[in-house]
Amino acid sequence: MSTSSLPIKKNLIPVYDSDEEKQKILSMVDMDEIDRIELFGGRLIVAKWIRSKIGSIITVRETKKEDEYQGKVGLVLKVGPLAFVDDENHNWCGLRAKVGDWVMYGHSDGSDFNYSLNGTHDQVPCKVLNEVEVQAILPRPDFAY
């Protein structure tokens, strides 16, 4: 069966609004503080995307914990000075993840840490990734799981 003969689903209501999900994460971080982080080389910081619902069902604590440890999508918060710069080992063909992009990575890639907004106990699960661990730039966070 060719892809041109596949049925096209129309009028689907998106479960997540990409901009709304970005704003949720950005409301929990101080971007001025994030900007003061000095990343070495080709690294970037992403805030892990934690699902708040699956379809119309609100997620339970266990699902959110699973996303913290097994999630594969994050919002780019900071890009290091050498990330996605062409060199003798890599040709990025003009692709570059930038702050505000949703990216996909392997769940075990990078180094996990929890960002805490100064003066609060709230934590945002994050990762420091090497540029080569970014597998794709996604149009919305629920594009891949």
N, C-alpha and C positions, 0 to 999 in steps of 0.2 A: 504494500500500500504506500503510495507516495504521500509526502507531507501535504501536497496541494489537495488531496482528497480526504484529509482528516476533517472531522466536523469541528467547527469553530464555536466555542461557547461565548455567548454574548450576554451583556447586562449582568455580569458578575459584580457583586458588591465586595470591594476589598475589605479584608479583615483589619488590616493595619494601614494607617495613614503615615507614610514615610516621614513627612515633615513633623507630624505630631509626635512620632516616636523619637525623632531627633531632639525636639524641644524638651521632652521628658528627661532625656539624658543630660542635655546641656543645662537644664535647670538645677541639676544636682552637682555640677562642677563649676569651678571658677576658672574660666579660660585665661584670665590674666595670670593666675597661679600656674596653670598648665604651661603657658608660654614661657615661664621662668625655668622650666625643666630643660636641662641641656642634655640632649640625646647624642650618643656617640654614633658616628658613621651613618649607616643605612638602616636605622631603626625607626619605628613609629610606635605610638601609643594608641590603642583602641579601647573604647569602653565596650564591654561585652553587651550584646543585646539580649535582654531577658524577656521572654514572652509573658504577656499579661493575660492572654487568652489564646485558646486554640479553637478556631471557628467561632462559635458564639459562647463557648464554655470558658469561664474564668479559670485560669490555671491555679493549681494548688501549690503549696510550699515545696513539695517534693519535685514538681516539674520545674520550678524556678531554680532550685538547687541543681537539678540536672543540667539546666541551661548554663549555670555558672561553671560547671566542670566539663560539660560535653558540647557546649554551644560552639558554633562555627562562624558566627556573624558578629561584627562589631562596627562601631562608629569611630572613624578616625578623629582623634583629638589633637595629635601632634605628629609632625613628620620631621625626621632628622635631616641634617644638612646634606648628607650624601645619599639619601634614599632616592631610588629611581633615577640615579645619574648614570648615564652610559659609561662603561669602562671596557677594558680588554676582556673581562669575563661576562659582561651582561650588556645586551642591547634591548632596551625597554620599548623600542619602536614608538616613542612618544607617549606611552602610557605612564600615568603617574597618579597614585592615590593621593588625595589631598584632604585637608581638614574638612569634615562634613560628609565625606563619602562613606557609604556602607561597603564593607569589604568582607570577603570570605577567607577563612584560613583553616588549617587543621586544628582540631580541638586540643591536641597535645603540643602544638607549636608555641613558641615564645615563652615568656615568663609571666606568670600571673601575679597580680597584686591588687589590693583594694585601695582605691583613692578615697580619702576622707576630706570633705570640705572643712576648712579650718573653722574650729569652733563648734562642730557638730559631731555626732556619733554615726551619722548616715554614711554608708559606704557604697561606692560604685565599683563593681568588679571590672577590672581592666587587664590588659595584656601589653607587654612590650614585645613587638614582633620584629624580626629581621625582614627587610624588604622582600627577600625571596620567598618568605612564608605567606605573603599575600597572594592568593590564588585567583581572585577575581574582584572586580568592582561591581557591586550589585545595584539595581535600580530601586530596591526596597528591601527592608530587613527580612521579611518573611519569604523572600524569593528562594532561599535555600535553608534547609535544616539538616 
